Amino acid sequence: MESPASFFSARRLFLAGAIGLTLWLGATFLWHVTYRQGISLAVILFLDQDFPALIMPLLLLALAAPFAEGRGVILPRPTARIVVPLIVLMGLAAWAGHYALFQDYAISRDEEVARFAAAYMREGLFARPIPIEWEPYRRAIMPEFFSPFGAADYWTAAYLPVNSAIQALFWQLGDPNMAGPVLLITGLFALWRVALHLMPDRPDAVWVTVLLGCSSSQLWITAMTPYAMTGHFALNMVWLALVLRGGVLGHVSAGIVALVAAGLHQWHFPPIFIAPFILWMLLARRWTVAAFHALTLVAIVIVWAKIWPAFLLDMLGAPADVRPSAGVADKVGSLFQRLGDRWQPLVNLSRFVAWNNILMVPLAALGIAAMRWKRAIRGQEIALPLALGCLAGCALALAQGYGWGFRYAHGYIGPFCLLAGLGWARFRPRDALRPLIIGLFITGLASIFLVWRTHAFVAPYAASHRLIDSSQADVVLVDPRGGLYVTDLVRGRNGVPGKPMVMNLGMLTLDQVDELCHNYVVELFDRAEFRPLGVPLARWNLGRMDALRAHMKEEGCDKPVQPPLPETFEDALQAADNAM
């Protein structure tokens, strides 16, 4: 692709991006904060992380506009010798970040359940049998996100198994926390290969695509966690690389990848990504290939929505405790219900913009503008399915709870980067990379801030978990009142429930509390412990738990969690912060 005779200037790109994104950010603040259309966890994180991470970069983007045009630096061709070490470095940084940034802690219930499943898979199990003595307390120990199949006798993750199986494999190899970084490396490598395929004679556009992906805080930080979304990013890009490779081998391999991706955690994610490409194939009159990939979508539903639940039913037994929701109708109905009552495009997409390169969305818009529509309706423009996929990822802006950026659009970061590269190749002169370098610098400043705020948010929960885990009691009862999402601290050690057995006090009856207090050594973890550690305040109350606590006090069963006594004089000095 030759450099265009007339191009979209970097000054206009910067100003259009700054103005458009500032208007979106302002609308988000007005709707979710000023007029308070529901204060969710996403809004809390938006105020703490995303709003300040966007407002200053947008100002810098506008201020840099007069200086944006020019060559900047001259980058070598994006060969494997240069790109592969860069991608591997990103993976190693994500692996180190799990320990340095997240302190080897998975903050959300989603992540904990994925690690819980990896732990029993590592032992060769399809579910963890519930010890008989703990069966009456099973829901207090596993409060949510459990499979209903055999739930009276087994703890099983509600999610599909592939993400946890990948973690279990890396656990066998030494460290389950390598799973995310390796998937990140895989996805970035596939993104680079796709960019080379689509823009073989525009190495600068390939660099734009790769560096937008490598500078994504959302990709990098999410890869530090057990979330399945890194897998979706990686397998989406591998699928696309195989489809573009073509041939029987390429398409059959892509079908296998799609089937595996659908089993990561929820089967509906890959069909939403793949459907626009089937349309693209149909427009190009590639009937056989389109039919094959349509049959792949049918196979996804058969395997993961029909065969897998039937397998669990046969292996574990009839549903218990909750209504099963693994059917196709349930999944589709749940999706539309969430679109009706939990659709938050403003805040979620603001989070998405904040956690990716500041130029990604403006350049992706250029990629859509670069599309030649007559060619597109004949299936000759790859930008069409890429754009439709990005639109779907943005339109399905469902409430996500935790997430670093907008994780439900995670699988579309690759298409956004590819659209940005295509837009660059169409509207920018060859090798005029100064705007990219400026964008990387501004994004780097925002990333430093986001890393700091992520650590500050996770640290109190990680410290709370360590305190609970250090208890010598048989049972620790968590009273979550007064703390934001403190119930997520109800978990075992490395995905395995054990001593101490941690339970949600709010899910126990008075008789159960009496039995625990009479038969076990019980300690209590409540706001007196977690508030000094910095867990954010949540102002809510529950009268029934007041009665439980009063009864526990009468019975002398409200001893707080205490860290173990120091074993040596040096340990005592360290515990006292060297006060002596």
N, C-alpha and C positions, 0 to 999 in steps of 0.2 A: 504494500500500500504506500503510495507516494505521499509526500508532504503536500497538504492542500495549498492551492494558490492563495486563498483567503482563509483566515482562521479566526477562531474565537479567542480574543486576547485574554491573557492571564489577568489583566486588570478587571475586565468585565466578569470573568469567572469568579474572582475573589469577592467582588462587590455583590454580584448576584447571589453567591453562596451565603455571604454574611447577612444580607438583607432578608433573604428567604428563610434561613434557619433562625434568625432573630425573631422574625414574625411568628414562626412556629413555636419557638421557646416562650415568647410572650403569651401566645394563646394558651399554652399548657399551664403557665403560671396562673393566668386569670381563671381558667376553668377549674383547675384542681386545687388551687391554693386560695386565691382571692374570694371565689364564690364557693369554695369547699364542696366540690361534688364528690364527697367521699374521701376520707383520709385513709388510704390503704398503705400497705408496706411499700408498694412501688412509689407512692407519693413521698413517703418518709425518706426513702433512698434518693429520690429525685432531688429533694431539698438539700440533703446532706452531701450528695456526690455529684449528680448530673448538672444541676443548675449552675453551681460555681465552676464546674469543669467545662461548661459550654460558653458562659458569658464572656470570660476573658479571652479564650481562643477566637471567638467571633469578633471581638474588638480588635485583636491582633490581625485577624484576617483582613478586616477593613483597612487598618492602618498600613498593612503591607502591600495593598493593591497597587500603589504607584510604582513600587519597586519589583513587582512580580515577574515582569517580562524579561526574558534573556536566557542564555544557555546555562548559566550556573556552573555545574560541574559536568564533566564528560565521563560517563560510566562505561566500563567495558561491556562487551556483549554478555548477555545473561546466560553464560554457559554453566554446565553442571559443576565445573571446578570452582566457580564462585558462588552459585546459588545454593547448591546442596549444603556446603558448610554453614551458610547463613541460616538456612532452615533448621539444620541440626542444632545450631546455637540457640534458636528460638525454643526448640523443644527442651534443651537442657536448662534454659532459664525458667521455663514453666515447671519443670521437675523441682528445681531448687526453690522456686516460689511457693510450692505447696508447703514446704517446711519453714521457710523464712517469713512468708506473708500470711499463710493460713495456719501456721503452727501445727501442722499435721492434724488439722481438724476440719471436718465437713460440717458446715453450719446448719444446713437445711435438712428437714425430714426426707426430702426426695433423695438427697445424696446419701444420707445414712441408710435408707432402705436399700439403695443400690449396693452399698458396701456390705450390708447385712446379708444380701443374697449372694454376693461374691464369697463371703465367708463360708456359707454352707455348701456352695458349689465347689469350693476348694477342697472340701471334705468328701466330695463325691455324692452329695445329697441334692434332691430336688426341693427340699424344704427342711426346716429345722423342727424336729419333734419337740413338743412342749413337755418339759418334765412334769410328771403327774402332780407334784406338790405345788406347781405354779399355775396349773390350768385354771383355777378360779380367778386368777389375777391377770390372765393372758392379755386382756384389752388394756389394762393399766400399764403393762410392760411394753406392748406394741400398740400405741394409741390409734394410729392411722396408717394408710397406704399399705394395708395387708390384703392378701388375696382371700376371698371368701371360701375358696375350695379347701375343705378339710380344716377350716379355721378353728374348730373346737379342739383339734389335736396337733396342729402344725402352725408354725409361723412361716408364712411365705410372702415374698414381696408381691405387691400388686402389679408391678411393672413387668413387661416382657423381659426375657432373660439375657439377651445378647450383650448388653452393656456390662452387666454383672459378670457374665462369663469371660469377657475380655479382661476385666479386672482380676478375676480368679486365675486366669492364665498367667498374667504378669505377677500375681502373688506367688504362684508356684515358681516363677523365675527369679523371685527375690523381693519385688516391691510392687504392690498394686497401684501405687501412685505414679508409676511409669506409663500406665495405660493412656491417660490423657495426653501427655507430651508426645508419645509415639503416634497417636492418632493425629495430633496437631501437625507433626512432621509429615505424615502421610498426606493430609489434606493440602498443606502448602506445596508439597512436591507435585501433587496432581494439578493444583491450580497453575503452577508454573508450566507444566506440560501442556495444559489446555491453552494457556496464553501463547505459547510457542506455536501451537497448531493453528490458532486463529490469526495470529499476527506475525508470521514468520519473517517478514522483511521490515518490521518496525520494532527493533530491540528496545527502543526507548519506551514504547507502549507496554512491552512485556515487563520492563522494570517497574513501570507505574502499577501494573496489576500485582506483581509480587510484593512490592514495598507497601502498597495499601494493605495487603493481607498481613504482612509481617508487623506492621505498625498498629494493628487492631488490638487495643487493650482487651476487648471482649473475647477475641480468640485466645489470646495469651493467658489471661487470668482464668477464664473458664477451663482451660486445659489443666490448671492446677487442681481442679476439683473432680469428684466422681460423676458429675453430670453427664448424661448421655449426649448432650448437644455437641460436644467435640466430635463424637462419632458420627453424628448427622452431617456436620460440615465435611469431615474427611470422606465419608462414603458417597455423599452427593458429588464431590469433586472426582472421586475415582470412577463413579458411574458415568459422569459426563466424559471423562478422558477415554473410557472404553467405548462409549457410543461414537465419539468422534474418530476413534481408531477404525471403527467399522469392521466389516467382515463377519463371518459366522462366529469366530472366536471372540471378537470384541463385543458383539451384542449378547451372546450367551453369557459371557463373563459379567456383563453389565446386569443381566437379569439375576444372576446369582447374588451380586452385590446388593441389588435392590431388595431381594428377599432377606438378606442378612440385615440390612439397614432397617427394615420394617420391624425387626425383632429387637431393636435396641432398647426401646422402652414403650412406645405407643406406635401402633402399626400405621396410623393415618398420615404420619409425616412424609414418608417417601412418595406416596401417591400424589400428594399435593405438589411436590417438586417435579415429578416425572410427567404429570398430565400435560403441561404446556409443550413439552418436547414431543409427545405423541401427536398433538395438534400440528406442530411444526413438520413432523414426518408426513402426516396426512396431506398438508398443504403442498408438500413436495412430491406427492403421489408415490411415496415409498410405502406401499400398502403392506407388504410382507413384514417389514421392520416394525411398522406401527402396530400391526396385529400382534406381533411377538411381545412387544412391550405392554400392550393392553392386556394380553394374557398373563404377563408378569404381575400386573395389578390384581387380576383375579386370583392368581396363586397366592399373593400376599394376604388377601382376605381369607382364603381357604385355610392357609397354614396357621396364621396368627390369630384370626378371629373365630375359627372353627376347630381346627385340629388341636391347637395348643390348649384351649380351655377343656376340650374333651379329654386330653391327656391328663391334665391336672385333676379333673373329676375322677378319672379311673385310678390315678395313683394316690390321691390324697383323700378323696371322699366328697360327699355332698357339701354344697355351700352352707356356711354357718355364720352367725353374727351379723352379717350384712347381706343385702341383695347382690347377686352377681351382676357385674356390669361389663362383661367381656364381649357381648354380642355386637354384631354390626349395627343393629338398630339402636342399641344403647349408646354406642360410640358416636354415631351421627347425631342422635338426639341430644347427647351431652354437648357436642360441639355447637349446635344451633342455640341451645339454652345458654351457653356461656357467651355466645355472640350477642344474645339479647340482654343479659344482665351483668356481664363482666367484660364488656368491650371497652378498652381504654387506649385508643390509638394515640391520643396526644401525649400522654405521659410515657407510654411504652416506646413510641418511636423517638421521643426526645432522648430517652435513655439509650436507644440504639445509636443515634447520631453522636451522643457524647462519648460513647465507648469505642468508636471507630475513628479512622482518620478523618480529619475535618474536611478534606477534599473528596471523600468517597462519594457522598450523595451528590454534590454539584457535578462531579465528573460522570457519575452514572446517569445523571439527567442528560449530559451531552451525548452519552452512548445511546440513549433512547432517541434523542434528536437526530443522531447520525443515521438512524435506520431509514432505508429506502423502502417506502411502503409498498410500492409495486413489486419489488423483489420479495418483501416480507410475506405478502399474501400468496406468493408462489413457493414459499418454504425455503427461500434462499438467503435469509438473514437470521443468523444465530441469535442476534440481539432480541428477536421477538420472543422466543421461549424464555430467555434469560429475564426479560422485562416482565413478562407475565408471571414468572415465578416470584420475582421480587415484589410485584404488586400483591400476590397472594400472601407472601410472608408478612407484608406490612398491613394488609387488610385484616388478617386474622390476629389482630393485636389484643389477644386475650390477657386478662390479669394473670400474672405469673408468680406473684409473691417474690421470693428471693430470686436473684439473678444478677450477674455482673454485666450490665447492658440489658438488651432485650433478648433473652435466650430462645424464645420461640421463633425468632428470625435468624437464629444462628446458622442454620443450614443454607441461608441465602447470602451470607457475607461473600462467599465465592462468586456467585452471579453478580453481586454489586461491584466487586472488584473487576470482573471481566467486562461488564458494561463500561466501567470507568476507563479501562484500557482501550476498548473500542472507540469510545468518545475521544480519547486522547489521540488515537491514531487518525481519526477522521478530521479533527478540528484543530490540532496543534502541530506546529512545525517540528520536523525531526530534531531530536536531541535538545530541544529548548526546555531543559529540565529544572530551571530555577524555581518555578512555582511548586513543583513537587518537593524540592528540598525545603522550601519555606513551609509548606504544609507539614512535612515530617517534623520540622523543628517545633512548630506550634502544637502538633499532636503529642510530641514528646513531653512538652511542658504539662499538657493536660493529663497525660498518662502518669506522670510523677504524682500529681495531686490525687488521681484515682487510686493509685497504689497505696498512698498514705491513708485515704479514707476507708479503703477496704480493710486494711490492717486494723485501723481504729475500731471498725464495726465488728470485726470477727474476734478480736483479742478478748473482750469480756466473756464471750461465750466459751472460748477455748479455755480460759482460766477457770470458769465455772465447771466445765467438764473435768478438768484435771483435779479440781478439789473434790468433786463427787467421786471420781475414780480412785482417789487416794484413801477414801473412807475404809475403815476396817470393819464396818457394820455388815450385817447380812443383807439388809434392805435399806435403801435410801428413798424416801418419799419426797417427791418434788411438788411443792406448792407454787404453781406458776403465777399466782396473783401478784400484780404489781410490776411485772416484767414483760417486755415485748418478746413474744414467741419463746418463752422459757420452757414450754412443754417439749420443745425440740431437744432439750437436754436429756430427755428420757431415752436412754440408749445403753448399749453394752460397751464392752471394750473391744475395739477392732472388729466391730460387727457381731460380736458374740455376747449374748446376755450371760451374766454370771455374777460372781460376788464382787461388789455389791449388786444386788438385783434392784435396778432403778425403776420406779413406778410413778405414774401421775396420780397424785393424791385425789384429784378431782374425779377420777374414774373408779374410786373405791367406795364401798358402802361402809356404814358404821361397824357392822359385824366383821367385815373383812379387815378393817383397821385394828379391831380388837384382837382378831386371830393373829395378825402379824406382830402386834406388840407383845402378845403372850408367848409366841413361839420363836421369835427371832430377835436379834439385836437390831433395832431400828433407829435410824437417824433421819433428821428432817432438813431439807434444803429449801429455804424460802428467801424472801426479799432481804432478810437480815444478812444473808450470805452473798446473794448475787448483786444486790444494789451497790455495795462498796466496790465490787469488781468492775462496775461500769456498765452493767446491762441496762439498756434504755428503759425508762419508766413507761408503764402502760396502766392507765387509770381504769381498772375494772374490778368488780367484786362479785362474790357469789355467796349468798347466805348459807347454803348447805355446807360449804367448806368452813365457814366460821364455826358451825356446830361441830364439825369434825375436829377442828383445831382445839376448840374448848374441851372436847372429850379427851383428846390426846394429852392435853395439859393436866387434866384431872388424873389420868392414869400414869402420869410421869413418863409419857412416851413422845416427848417433843424435844429430845436432845438434838442440838444442831450438828451438822456435819463438821467434823474437826479434822484438820490435816494430821497425818501421823507424827508422833513425837520424833525429834531428831535423834539419830543413832549415834552420832559422834559430836564432839565439841565443835568441830569445824562446821558441821551441818547446822548446829545451833546458832553459830555466828552468822551463817548465811541466812537462816530463817529470820534472824533479828536484823537483817540488812546491815550486818557488821556494826551494830549499835554499840557493842562493847569495845 
